[in-house]
Amino acid sequence: MSLKDRSEEVTDAVVDLLGEAGPEQREGIAKIIEKALISSYRDCTERNTRVAVACCEADQDKAHKISEEMRRATTALIANLSALR
């Protein structure tokens, strides 16, 4: 499931819980969810990068390659989410 689909699913659940919401409210809810997803993904990526560097301490080149690939994936995700706006 894509992050957009997840964001819409959670927005629907919030609206179901709280009651009717207009288009502006739904958009606001979706933006809050989007920001939370991005923040969580960044935290996870940073944590994984620290683990990769610690595990590959003997081979710093490999650690840096893993770290760089994680950063590229994060950048691509954020760009895709930003395009949803």
MOKA-V710046 format. One record per backbone hydrogen bond with DSSP energy under -1.0 kcal/mol. NH is the residue of the N-H (numbers start at 1). CO is the residue of the C=O. Records with the same first field share a line. If there is no record, write none. Layout:
# MOKA-V710046
NH->CO  CO
This chain:
# MOKA-V710046
6->2
7->3
8->4
9->5
10->6
11->7
12->8
13->9
14->10
15->11
16->12
17->13
18->14
19->15
26->22
27->23
28->24
29->25
30->26
31->27
32->28
33->29
34->30
35->31
36->32
37->33
38->34
39->35
40->36
41->37
42->38
43->39
44->40
45->41
46->42
47->43
48->44
49->45
50->46
51->47
52->48
53->49
54->50
55->51
56->52
59->56
63->59
64->60
65->61
66->62
67->63
68->64
69->65
70->66
71->67
72->68
73->69
74->70
75->71
76->72
77->73
78->74
79->75
80->76
81->77
82->78
83->79
85->82
